[in-house]
């Protein structure tokens, strides 16, 4: 009898701007509806009703190790100027042991809103990690 187990979260890939990047972490893979509360004056209950409002798109946070002469984050960051930005579609794929996508999050019109350099510590023994925060205009999910 075969037992089904949940998919592990450590094997994934991120595609952005036509390239595939190696990242240590991808977070912010979420959607949210704003909640609209309403009550009319003739309501017999003394509480509001809750209705779905507009969608709120979260922020994607990607983390990766810093490599010599790799300025992809900063090159993209430098495309941001007043009312102009290079927007990219981002795909995050959760992979199985055969490196096949089992769940895919697709984000449209993403652009960098924040870059954070590594935390430096003279007594540490960690890899230097940089972080980029992206905003986007929509997400779709497929789980095949």
C-alpha angles and dihedrals in degrees: 000000000000118000121212117222129187116263115261117245100218100078112072143123134214122211118196133164093354094308133098115229131199110228133175093212140015118186139161095064093153146115128205138189117216111234119235116201119203137176127169122212094248095054113129092212122073096224138073128256119233123228132178114262133183122330117256117210114211130213125269116222119200124186129190143159118270115247128192113266094004107127101156094126093049094043090055091043089055091060089069114099137142106319093338129093138150103250120202136188112238126205123193114191126191107214134209126219090279090056090249121140112253099171126020131194115195121194124192130215096001123175135173116268098169140016122193123193125217123290104245122212124171092208096044129104100201134118114258106255126194125198132210123191117205131194121206143183102232147350135215126191129206125184110186 
